[in-house]
Amino acid sequence: MGTRESSPDTHLPSSFLVPEGGLNVGAEERVKDLNLRQKWAREAIFNAQQSQIKAYNSEHKEVIYSIGDLVLIDPHKLNLLEAPSR
């Protein structure tokens, strides 16, 4: 048996090799398709967010407090009862 020269690509299947002309047409089309679908997904997310903002804002009423107004405070959400540590 003779000595066979080994190239770094001999252990790779032929589907992993890039032709001299560049990527195959199918791969380039797939990348374009994926980029287009990604763009559509981003637009759909943006539109859904805008719709949710509009729905929230239509029911939301801005409350403006003045000095001296009585308000209800939940003491469990505030640290007013704890003494400062030294």
Phi, psi and omega in degrees: 000138181272164178281130181256130177288136178250136175254159182297340183269357185291336181272356181264142174293157184296337180290343179272346184278136179269127180296159182300331181283359181110197179297152178288158186299322180299319180291319179296320178294321180295319178296316178299317179297316179295320177297320178295316179295324177295319178298316178298319180296317178298318179295320180295319178296316179299314180297320178295320178296319179296321178295319179293321178298314181298317180295317179296313184293334180290332180260343185280134177243127180287132180252127179246123180261147176246160177298131180098350177292142176275132179227154178266126181244133176270108184293342180288339180267355181245156178261032183287332186277344182272135177282144179296138180276146180240000000 
